[in-house]
Amino acid sequence: MIGYLLDIKNNKLKELPSLLDYSVFVAFFPCIIAGPIDKALPFLNNLKIKREFSSSQFTDGLRQILWGLFKKLVVADNIATITTPLFESYHTMNGSALFIGAVLYFIELYADFSGYTDMAIGISKLLGIKIQPNFNYPLFAQNVSDYWRRWHISLTSWLTEHVFTPLSIQFRDYDKYGLIMAIIINFLVVGFWHGAEWHYIFHGLVSGIMFIPVIWKGKMNKKIKSSNNIIPTKEELKNIPVTFVMFALLMVLFFSTDMKMAIGYYKEIFSLSFFQIPNYQFHKEIALLIIFTLGIEWIGRDKEYGIKELFINNNVVIRWGFYYVLVFLVFLFYIAPKGFIYAQF
């Protein structure tokens, strides 16, 4: 709704929508809880187009819903059975266990939130409405700016348009220092958007500070071309793990209940106990599910979602056999339903 008002102020909306179209925009149920955060103009233009049933789009929507359901119910919710008790008793864990917990939470948050997004986009396809993507395989990002181009795209692009760009214009006389100020303020807004708590504010602050080396080297707008090969390149093998670990550690500020927990958590990770054997039981089957999921997403990382074209050209028995495997795994690993993580923000 704020974006709608800003679009009117900036003359991006030449024609005001009807009350019905405006109501659909602000209350479109697949997106209303956690996004994607659609901008007014593309969404309202969607409503002007006559929608006719498309069997291919309907099938594609169902396929995307299935993949989102799998990521949420099988991957995210089962990882939560490990991370939730670990975080509750973090003060009794050694550094290696806490590090693995941070890594698992990063994957859990991605599977939970991108799973929601896949279902929201899939349901929208069933209704003949296209909404913007929200994730572009962020776990395979190769640096800080690449990550934020891939993670929660609708929020970061919204803030780039309405916060970062006006600030960078305002601070342009300060050259790189002005750019750094603009991006730090932008990410402080990201932190504050999640909640008025110090650990969220510091999460935003650190996210902004992480951009300083990128800005200083003049690589802020440099887009990385990812290979489409199954076997990663040398650059990908070098950059992806480093970026992944950086953001997994940053997530400590995100899942901590307060700064005291975050400081205690970091203190233990960066102690000598990091080199000890983890003093927490991790389930092998969940590790296999994570490998399975990330493997599929790696293979389909140039597509809209992981299984969009997987087995699409194969025999119908193979293709539907794969879908039945996913459904079977949903029933096999289904546990008591947990709310979506981003529904709380």
Stockholm file with secondary structure:
# STOCKHOLM 1.0

chainA/1-345         MIGYLLDIKNNKLKELPSLLDYSVFVAFFPCIIAGPIDKALPFLNNLKIKREFSSSQFTDGLRQILWGLFKKLVVADNIATITTPLFESYHTMNGSALFIGAVLYFIELYADFSGYTDMAIGISKLLGIKIQPNFNYPLFAQNVSDYWRRWHISLTSWLTEHVFTPLSIQFRDYDKYGLIMAIIINFLVVGFWHGAEWHYIFHGLVSGIMFIPVIWKGKMNKKIKSSNNIIPTKEELKNIPVTFVMFALLMVLFFSTDMKMAIGYYKEIFSLSFFQIPNYQFHKEIALLIIFTLGIEWIGRDKEYGIKELFINNNVVIRWGFYYVLVFLVFLFYIAPKGFIYAQF
#=GR chainA/1-345 SS CHHHHHHHHTTCCSSCCCHHHHHHHHTCTTTTTTCCCCCHHHHHHHHHSCCCCCHHHHHHHHHHHHHHHIIIIIIIHHHHHHHHHHHHTGGGSCHHHHHHHHHHHHHHHHHHHHHHHHHHHHHHHHTTCCCCCCCSCGGGCCSHHHHHHHSSHHHHHHHIIIIIHHHHHHTGGGHHHHHHHHHHHHHHHHHHHHCSSHHHHHHHHHHHHTTHHHHHTTCTTCCCCCCCCSSCCHHHHHHHHHHHHHHHHHHHHHHCSSHHHHHHHHHHHTSGGGGSCCSSCCCHHHHHHHHHHHHHHHHTTTSSSTTSSTTTTSCHHHHHHHHHHHHHHHHHHCCSCCCCGGGGC
#=GC SS_cons         CHHHHHHHHTTCCSSCCCHHHHHHHHTCTTTTTTCCCCCHHHHHHHHHSCCCCCHHHHHHHHHHHHHHHIIIIIIIHHHHHHHHHHHHTGGGSCHHHHHHHHHHHHHHHHHHHHHHHHHHHHHHHHTTCCCCCCCSCGGGCCSHHHHHHHSSHHHHHHHIIIIIHHHHHHTGGGHHHHHHHHHHHHHHHHHHHHCSSHHHHHHHHHHHHTTHHHHHTTCTTCCCCCCCCSSCCHHHHHHHHHHHHHHHHHHHHHHCSSHHHHHHHHHHHTSGGGGSCCSSCCCHHHHHHHHHHHHHHHHTTTSSSTTSSTTTTSCHHHHHHHHHHHHHHHHHHCCSCCCCGGGGC
//
